[in-house]
């Protein structure tokens, strides 16, 4: 007997996640997609990696941005959607800026 497929497992994990986590994943993927489409990279492979990095930054950093937006606007899930999209699209630039601030100009 075989166990559930990977898609069934992902669906189960995603389905049992809190609403704001689902919002971060969806909006982060949207922001990463926009970033990949408009990226200055000529290579689609590099665009795909930047998109994946944007999605990861949306998941990990978008929650912080979403929480701040929610505190200011009390928008609930929409705040997390906005935070996820912002970090999905601009997360790479934000991470580079923080690294340059703390590690100096040589950090890339």
VOKOL-501616 format. One record per residue: residue in one letter; x, y, z of N, C-alpha, C, O in turn. Coordinates in pm, whole numbers. Last residue first. Layout:
BEGIN
{"A"; {X; Y; Z}; {X; Y; Z}; {X; Y; Z}; {X; Y; Z}},
...
END
This chain:
BEGIN
{"X"; {2689; 4107; -119}; {2601; 4093; -235}; {2498; 3988; -210}; {2415; 3961; -297}},
{"X"; {2898; 4331; 51}; {2798; 4224; 61}; {2709; 4225; -62}; {2660; 4330; -104}},
{"X"; {3059; 4555; 40}; {3103; 4435; -32}; {3000; 4324; -34}; {3013; 4231; -113}},
{"X"; {2958; 4752; 208}; {2932; 4763; 64}; {2969; 4637; -14}; {2916; 4615; -123}},
{"X"; {2841; 4588; 512}; {2922; 4679; 433}; {2890; 4670; 285}; {2807; 4591; 243}},
{"X"; {2672; 4445; 670}; {2796; 4380; 629}; {2885; 4468; 544}; {2996; 4427; 508}},
{"X"; {2451; 4609; 724}; {2520; 4544; 835}; {2654; 4482; 797}; {2741; 4466; 882}},
{"X"; {2385; 4719; 473}; {2385; 4804; 594}; {2469; 4740; 704}; {2548; 4808; 769}},
{"X"; {2389; 4501; 301}; {2485; 4611; 280}; {2497; 4698; 405}; {2605; 4744; 439}},
{"X"; {2171; 4357; 411}; {2307; 4299; 414}; {2412; 4407; 395}; {2514; 4407; 463}},
{"X"; {1962; 4533; 355}; {1994; 4501; 495}; {2135; 4444; 504}; {2210; 4480; 595}},
{"X"; {1973; 4528; 73}; {1990; 4654; 146}; {2029; 4629; 291}; {2117; 4695; 345}},
{"X"; {1918; 4257; 18}; {2047; 4315; -21}; {2074; 4444; 55}; {2187; 4467; 99}},
{"X"; {1654; 4247; 116}; {1758; 4164; 179}; {1896; 4218; 144}; {1983; 4224; 231}},
{"X"; {1530; 4423; -65}; {1530; 4452; 78}; {1639; 4373; 150}; {1709; 4428; 236}},
{"X"; {1566; 4290; -308}; {1627; 4421; -289}; {1634; 4457; -141}; {1733; 4514; -96}},
{"X"; {1410; 4065; -250}; {1553; 4048; -281}; {1625; 4180; -259}; {1732; 4184; -199}},
{"X"; {1150; 4171; -213}; {1223; 4107; -103}; {1371; 4093; -127}; {1450; 4108; -35}},
{"X"; {976; 4278; -393}; {1093; 4356; -356}; {1178; 4295; -248}; {1269; 4360; -197}},
{"X"; {787; 4071; -439}; {838; 4152; -550}; {968; 4222; -513}; {1061; 4226; -594}},
{"X"; {746; 3961; -188}; {769; 3873; -302}; {831; 3949; -418}; {919; 3896; -487}},
{"X"; {696; 4186; -32}; {820; 4112; -10}; {849; 4013; -122}; {965; 3984; -149}},
{"X"; {449; 4262; -145}; {561; 4357; -138}; {692; 4283; -122}; {790; 4313; -190}},
{"X"; {296; 4030; -103}; {324; 4077; -239}; {444; 4170; -241}; {531; 4159; -327}},
{"X"; {293; 4016; 179}; {350; 3907; 99}; {385; 3951; -41}; {490; 3915; -94}},
{"X"; {161; 4258; 241}; {297; 4232; 288}; {365; 4123; 208}; {483; 4135; 174}},
{"X"; {-90; 4212; 119}; {-6; 4324; 76}; {140; 4301; 117}; {231; 4322; 37}},
{"X"; {-176; 3990; 266}; {-166; 3982; 120}; {-74; 4092; 68}; {12; 4066; -17}},
{"X"; {-179; 4103; 519}; {-82; 3998; 491}; {-67; 3974; 341}; {42; 3942; 294}},
{"X"; {-390; 4280; 483}; {-259; 4333; 521}; {-150; 4230; 492}; {-42; 4266; 446}},
{"X"; {-601; 4106; 436}; {-554; 4193; 326}; {-418; 4254; 357}; {-339; 4278; 265}},
{"X"; {-651; 3995; 686}; {-583; 3914; 585}; {-530; 3998; 469}; {-427; 3965; 410}},
{"X"; {-658; 4307; 848}; {-667; 4161; 858}; {-587; 4090; 750}; {-471; 4122; 726}},
{"X"; {-645; 4580; 867}; {-704; 4524; 747}; {-714; 4372; 749}; {-773; 4314; 658}},
{"X"; {-548; 4776; 1043}; {-645; 4678; 1091}; {-720; 4612; 974}; {-842; 4591; 980}},
{"X"; {-343; 4955; 982}; {-470; 4966; 908}; {-582; 4878; 961}; {-698; 4901; 929}},
{"X"; {-131; 4905; 1161}; {-163; 5042; 1120}; {-304; 5053; 1064}; {-377; 5147; 1093}},
{"X"; {-128; 4630; 1192}; {-135; 4714; 1311}; {-178; 4857; 1276}; {-251; 4921; 1351}},
{"X"; {-102; 4550; 923}; {-224; 4518; 997}; {-238; 4603; 1123}; {-349; 4645; 1157}},
{"X"; {157; 4634; 869}; {47; 4693; 794}; {-85; 4669; 868}; {-170; 4758; 874}},
{"X"; {291; 4463; 1049}; {301; 4608; 1064}; {186; 4678; 992}; {124; 4769; 1047}},
{"X"; {222; 4214; 938}; {183; 4246; 1076}; {188; 4397; 1100}; {99; 4453; 1165}},
{"X"; {340; 4232; 685}; {195; 4219; 698}; {147; 4255; 836}; {42; 4318; 852}},
{"X"; {609; 4235; 762}; {553; 4351; 693}; {400; 4349; 704}; {338; 4453; 729}},
{"X"; {621; 3979; 877}; {656; 4096; 956}; {594; 4221; 893}; {533; 4302; 963}},
{"X"; {545; 3819; 662}; {467; 3816; 785}; {494; 3936; 872}; {403; 3990; 935}},
{"X"; {747; 3858; 477}; {615; 3915; 451}; {526; 3915; 573}; {440; 4002; 586}},
{"X"; {965; 3708; 547}; {965; 3849; 584}; {829; 3915; 564}; {799; 4017; 626}},
{"X"; {893; 3443; 470}; {963; 3468; 596}; {957; 3614; 641}; {946; 3641; 760}},
{"X"; {745; 3469; 231}; {697; 3381; 338}; {762; 3418; 471}; {694; 3425; 573}},
{"X"; {902; 3642; 84}; {763; 3678; 115}; {711; 3594; 230}; {640; 3645; 316}},
{"X"; {1135; 3501; 53}; {1139; 3622; 136}; {999; 3667; 171}; {977; 3724; 278}},
{"X"; {1035; 3300; -115}; {1083; 3265; 18}; {1090; 3388; 108}; {1054; 3382; 226}},
{"X"; {977; 3455; -343}; {869; 3382; -275}; {911; 3344; -133}; {831; 3355; -40}},
{"X"; {1234; 3543; -409}; {1130; 3639; -372}; {1016; 3573; -297}; {964; 3629; -200}},
{"X"; {1352; 3301; -477}; {1404; 3376; -361}; {1303; 3480; -315}; {1288; 3502; -195}},
{"X"; {1200; 3245; -705}; {1194; 3154; -590}; {1246; 3224; -464}; {1188; 3207; -356}},
{"X"; {1279; 3463; -866}; {1139; 3445; -829}; {1124; 3355; -707}; {1045; 3384; -618}},
{"X"; {1550; 3408; -896}; {1510; 3531; -827}; {1364; 3522; -782}; {1329; 3569; -674}},
{"X"; {1525; 3168; -1039}; {1587; 3166; -907}; {1552; 3291; -828}; {1527; 3284; -708}},
{"X"; {1404; 3269; -1272}; {1334; 3168; -1192}; {1392; 3161; -1051}; {1317; 3150; -954}},
{"X"; {1604; 3439; -1364}; {1474; 3494; -1327}; {1397; 3398; -1238}; {1333; 3438; -1142}},
{"X"; {1799; 3252; -1425}; {1824; 3347; -1317}; {1694; 3411; -1271}; {1675; 3435; -1151}},
{"X"; {1662; 3129; -1638}; {1703; 3049; -1522}; {1727; 3141; -1402}; {1682; 3112; -1291}},
{"X"; {1638; 3321; -1826}; {1515; 3278; -1758}; {1548; 3195; -1636}; {1470; 3192; -1540}},
{"X"; {1861; 3587; -1857}; {1847; 3442; -1844}; {1720; 3408; -1768}; {1697; 3459; -1658}},
{"X"; {1866; 3857; -1827}; {1832; 3805; -1959}; {1807; 3654; -1955}; {1739; 3600; -2042}},
{"X"; {1731; 4049; -1563}; {1813; 3934; -1604}; {1769; 3885; -1741}; {1650; 3872; -1768}},
{"X"; {1560; 4237; -1468}; {1653; 4277; -1573}; {1741; 4164; -1624}; {1818; 4182; -1719}},
{"X"; {1221; 4127; -1429}; {1361; 4126; -1386}; {1453; 4166; -1501}; {1428; 4132; -1616}},
{"X"; {954; 4103; -1482}; {1017; 4232; -1507}; {1163; 4239; -1468}; {1224; 4346; -1472}},
{"X"; {905; 3836; -1412}; {867; 3885; -1544}; {942; 4013; -1578}; {989; 4030; -1691}},
{"X"; {994; 3820; -1147}; {1058; 3737; -1249}; {1027; 3788; -1389}; {1113; 3784; -1477}},
{"X"; {816; 3998; -1019}; {960; 4022; -1016}; {1031; 3945; -1127}; {1118; 4000; -1194}},
{"X"; {576; 3863; -1061}; {595; 3997; -1118}; {743; 4030; -1125}; {790; 4084; -1225}},
{"X"; {635; 3632; -909}; {608; 3621; -1052}; {629; 3756; -1121}; {691; 3763; -1227}},
{"X"; {658; 3740; -656}; {776; 3678; -715}; {759; 3663; -866}; {854; 3678; -942}},
{"X"; {391; 3819; -620}; {497; 3920; -623}; {624; 3866; -686}; {691; 3937; -760}},
{"X"; {270; 3562; -622}; {233; 3665; -720}; {339; 3772; -732}; {373; 3813; -843}},
{"X"; {392; 3445; -401}; {413; 3385; -533}; {377; 3485; -643}; {445; 3492; -745}},
{"X"; {286; 3616; -208}; {430; 3610; -229}; {465; 3549; -363}; {556; 3595; -432}},
{"X"; {18; 3553; -220}; {60; 3686; -262}; {210; 3691; -285}; {257; 3764; -372}},
{"X"; {29; 3279; -130}; {-33; 3317; -258}; {19; 3452; -306}; {59; 3465; -422}},
{"X"; {165; 3298; 118}; {212; 3208; 12}; {158; 3253; -124}; {233; 3263; -220}},
{"X"; {10; 3483; 263}; {151; 3509; 235}; {202; 3425; 120}; {275; 3474; 34}},
{"X"; {-237; 3347; 277}; {-228; 3476; 208}; {-85; 3509; 172}; {-58; 3558; 62}},
{"X"; {-163; 3130; 435}; {-210; 3107; 298}; {-199; 3234; 217}; {-157; 3231; 102}},
{"X"; {-110; 3274; 667}; {-1; 3201; 602}; {-39; 3170; 458}; {45; 3183; 368}},
{"X"; {-362; 3369; 735}; {-259; 3466; 698}; {-138; 3399; 633}; {-70; 3461; 551}},
{"X"; {-504; 3131; 797}; {-541; 3211; 681}; {-431; 3308; 639}; {-408; 3327; 520}},
{"X"; {-296; 2846; 887}; {-377; 2965; 919}; {-398; 3051; 795}; {-320; 3045; 700}},
{"X"; {-322; 2525; 721}; {-246; 2644; 762}; {-340; 2758; 798}; {-452; 2765; 747}},
{"X"; {-449; 2310; 616}; {-457; 2324; 761}; {-381; 2447; 812}; {-375; 2470; 933}},
{"X"; {-395; 2329; 344}; {-533; 2339; 390}; {-546; 2360; 539}; {-642; 2421; 585}},
{"X"; {-121; 2282; 334}; {-173; 2414; 296}; {-314; 2434; 349}; {-349; 2543; 393}},
{"X"; {-117; 2012; 411}; {-45; 2112; 490}; {-101; 2251; 462}; {-125; 2329; 554}},
{"X"; {-275; 1899; 206}; {-313; 1881; 346}; {-246; 1986; 434}; {-311; 2043; 522}},
{"X"; {-129; 1968; -24}; {-266; 2015; -8}; {-311; 2006; 137}; {-380; 2095; 186}},
{"X"; {103; 1824; 25}; {109; 1971; 17}; {-30; 2029; 39}; {-46; 2128; 110}},
{"X"; {-3; 1564; 10}; {59; 1610; 133}; {66; 1763; 137}; {38; 1824; 240}},
{"X"; {-89; 1556; -254}; {-187; 1539; -147}; {-132; 1588; -13}; {-205; 1645; 67}},
{"X"; {159; 1583; -380}; {57; 1686; -400}; {-52; 1677; -293}; {-102; 1780; -247}},
{"X"; {283; 1346; -303}; {339; 1473; -257}; {237; 1586; -273}; {229; 1675; -189}},
{"X"; {33; 1100; -210}; {129; 1161; -302}; {178; 1293; -245}; {120; 1345; -150}},
{"X"; {13; 880; 74}; {-38; 992; -7}; {73; 1049; -95}; {191; 1045; -60}},
{"X"; {151; 546; 31}; {101; 660; 109}; {50; 769; 16}; {45; 752; -106}},
{"X"; {56; 219; -85}; {135; 341; -93}; {68; 452; -12}; {-53; 452; 10}},
{"X"; {83; -118; 0}; {0; 0; 0}; {88; 125; 0}; {184; 134; 77}},
END
